[in-house]
């Protein structure tokens, strides 16, 4: 089995992207969303705390004893849920936009129906069991334990620093205690996020490297893909040979109508035709070397086309003039003299 040493081709990268297989790190969006949510909470803390205070006051102050009917309970739940969504809307919107933004800057805008298409292999219990104990699963477990350890350590350090202040809260109002708890929680989140950024960057670099390694191809795979895109060289060679053969047959059909065939007795033959009124100048209608030249001479003899030996002219015509092209200016005089000689022979 060949070793995968070749970088992935653009076609394979595009195919992987269509299947939703991209170099994506789950840590990077999580960190960006967490930082955005914390920042939004900090900026809207006054707005949120004021609205929740009014909600709690309204919920626990009654002018009359409320009726605990099903309709009343449903109304309370609906009002509380609507109030919560309204108050938390800035945070929820920020989380949604940052999650979308994080994925776009990491892998671009990808829509892959193949990634969500149902596949039987996804519910294969044997393969699922193997995935649980794969190297990737072990790496994810280590990463999760590392994050958990960092969060626990930072939380413990922050709370330890606040232990002397907690007893002083016993005579504070509920709002002051709530704000204090929010400040401590924000401090924990902020300090814990900083090392998580480093973990996210390292994970993204690792996922990028792992993705490139997975996409690597063997030399045989590169050759096969090249064949699919450019065509099999054997097939292309066969098509080219058929085209040459067809062109050669068309060329041979023109020989009987030629006016003269200029030959090099050893290996060259060039057939020239000139039809006054139809052609601007004499034209090369066939040429060849070796066996093709021999066939041109045979056709010329069979159809009474004169054969004239002129080695320099035959070489120049064979080398410089393509079949179907008019005689160039630098050879025009020599060809004109040759045709005049042939026409005199034909009277």
N, C-alpha and C positions, 0 to 999 in steps of 0.2 A: 504493500500500500504506500502510495506516494505521500510525502510530507507536505503539509500546507505551508508554503513559503511565499506565495505570491500575494500581493495586496489585492483586495477586492476590486473588481471592475465596476465601472459606473452602472452597468446593467444589473449586476447583482445587488449593488447598493439600492437601486431603485426598486428592485423586487422586494428586498427586505423592508423598505419603507412602506411599500404597498401592504405588506403583511403586518405592519405595526411594529416591526422589530427595529428599534432605534436605541442609540446609546443614552438611555434615560436613567437618571439617579432619583430614587424616591426621596432622598434626604434633602436635595436642593429645594424642591417646591415646598417641603414641610418647613424648612427653616425660613424661607421667604414669607410664607403664609403666617407663620408664628410671629415673626418680627413685625409684619404688617398689622396683624391683629392686635398685638400689644401696643403698637404705636397709636392705632385708631382708638383703642380703649383709653389710653392715656389722654388723648386729645378730646375725647367725648365723655370723660369721667364725670364732669360736672353735670352735663346734660342727662346722662344715664342715672346718676345717683339722685338727682332732683325728681325725675319721673318715678323712680322706684319708691322714693320716700312718699310721694303722693299716692302711689298705688297701695302701699302698706297702710297708710293712714286711712284711706278710703275703705280698705278691706276689713279693718278691725274697729271702725267706728260706725255704730248703728243707731239711728234714731228710733227704730222699732225692731222688734225681734224678727229676723228674716224667716221667710217660709222655706223650709228645706224640701221643696218639691223638685221633681226631675227637671222641669222646665227652668226653674231658678238656678239649679246647679249647671245646666247646660249653658245658660246665659252667662253665668259667672266665668265658666271655663272659656267660653268664646271671647268674652271681653278681655280676660287676662291674657289669652293667647294673642289676640290682636294687638293689645298694648305691648306685649313683649316683642313681637315682630317689628312693630313700629319703632320702639326704642333701640332695638339691636340692629335695625336695618343698615346703619352705616358700617357696623362691624361686619355683618354678613356680606354686604356688597364688596367691602374691601377684601375679605377672604376669597370671594369668588373671582374677582378681577386679578388679584395677585396670584392665585393658583393657576389661572389661565395664562397670565403673563409669564410665570416661571417656566411652564412647560413649553411655551412658544419660543422663548429665548434659548432654551436648552436644545430642543430638537426641531424647531420650526413648527409650522402649522400642518399637522398630519391628521387626515381623515382616513381611517382604514376599516372598511366593513369586514375584511378578512379576519381582523383581530378579535371581533366580537361574534363571528359566525360560530354556530354550534359544531363542536367536534367530539367524536366518541372518545378520542384519546385523552380528553380532558377529564373524563369520568372513569378512566381506567384505574382501579385501586392499586394495582401492582406498580404502575408508573408513578402514581401519586405517593406511594410508600417510598419508592426510590428517590423521588424528589425531596422528601423530607430529610433524607440522610445524605444528600449530595453535598459536594464541596460548596456550592452556592448557598445552600441552606445553612451550612455551618458558618459560613462567612456572615450571613445575615444575623444569625444568633449571636455571634461575637460582637457584631456592630450594635445590636440592640442592648446587650449587656453593658457595653461600653457607654452608650448613651444613658442608660438607667443609672449606672454608677456615677456618672458626672452629675446628673440631676439630683440624686440623693445626697451626694457630697456637698453640692452648692446649697441645697435647701437646708441641710444641717448646719452649715457654716453661717448662713444668714439668720436662721432662727436662733442659733446660739448667741449671735450678736444682739438679738432683740430680747433675750430673756429678762434682762434687768428692767426693760421698759414695760413689759406686759403687766406686771402688778400695778403700775401707776394708772392703768386704764379703768380701775374699778369705779372711779367716781366720774368718769367721762360719759357723755351722752352716747346713745346708740349710733347716731350719725358719725360722731368722731371716731368711735371704735370701727365702724364700717370703713371709713376713709383710711384709717391706720392699717387695717387688714389689706385694703386695696393697694396701699403704698408698698407694704412688705411683699405682697404677691407680685407686684410689678418689678420690684427689685430682684426677686428670685428669678422671674422670667427673663429679665434683661441680662443678668449675670450668666444664667444657664445658656442663653442663646449664643453668647460669644464663642465658647468652645464648640458648640454645635455647628457654627459656621465653618470652622476648620474641618470638622468631621464631614460636612456636606461637600466641601471642595475636594477633600481627599477621596470621598466616595465617587464623585463625578469623574475625577481623573481615572480612578480604577475601572469604573463602568465603561468609560470611553476606550481604555486599553483592552478590556475584556471583549467589548463589541468588535473592535478591529481584529483581534485574534480569532474570534469566532467566524468572521467574514472571510478570512484568508482562504485562498484557493490553491489547489495543486496546479502544476504546469499543464497537466492533461485537461483539467477543467477549463483553464484559460484557453487552450487550443480548441476545445469543443465549443466554447462560447464564441470564439472568433469564427469558427466554421459556421455557426448558426447565423451570425450577424453578416459576415462577408460572403458566405457560401463556401461549400466544400471545394478546396483547390482542385481536386480531381474532376469534379463536376464542371468547374469553371474552365479547366483545361479542355475538357471534352466539348463544351459549348464553343470555346474559341477555335478549336480545330474544325468543328462543323461550319462555323462562320467563314473560316479561311477556305474550306473546301467549296462552299457555295460561291464565294467570291471568285475562286479559281475557275469554277465551271462557267460563271457568267463571262469571265475574261476569255475563256477558250471559245465561246460562242461568237466573240467579236473578231477572232482571227480570220475567218473566211472572208470577212468584209474589209479587211485591211488592204492598203495599197502597196505596202512594202514591209518586209521583215529585215531589220538590221541585225546581223549576227556577228558574234565572235565565235569562230569555228570550234573553239574548245568547250565553252560552257554557257554563253549568253545568247539571248534572243529577245528583240524588242520589236513589236508590231506597231506600225504607224498608219493612221488613216487620215485622209483629208478629203472632205466633200465641199467643194466650192459652193458658196451660197448657204450652206448649212453650218459650216464651222468657220470661226474667225481665224483660226490657225490650225496647223497640223496637230494631231492629238495622239498620245500613246494609248493604245487600246488593250495592249497585253505586253507582259514582259515576264521573264523568268530566267532561272539558272539551272544547270544540271538537267534533271529529268523533265522539268517543266519546259525548259528551253528546247529540249529534244521534241517534246510533244507539240510545241508551237511550230517548229520547223516541219514536222510531219503534216500538221493541218494545213500549213501554207503550201506545201507541195501538192497535197491532195486537192486543194482548191485553186491552184494556179497563181498563188500570190508570190511575187518575185522575192528571192532571198539575196540580199546584198551584203557582202562582207565588208565591214568597216569597224575595225577593232576599237579605235579611240572613240568613235561616235557611239558604238554599242555600250562601251563602259560608261560614258558620260550620261547617256539616256537612262541606263539601268540604275545608276547611282543617284541621279538628281531629279528624275521626273517620275511621279507616281502615276499609276494606271488611271486613265480618265482625265488627266491634266493636259493642257496645251503645252506645246514646246516653248521653253523659255527663250528670251531674246538672244542670249549668248550662243544658243545652239540653232537659232532659227535659220541662219544662212546655210549651215551645213545640211540641215534637213531639207531646206528648199531646193538646194542643188541636187540632193539625192532623189527627191520626188520628181524634179524636172527630168532627171535621167530616166527614171522609171516610166514616166508618162511618155517620153520619147520612144522608149522601147515598145510601149503599147500603142504607139501612133495616135 
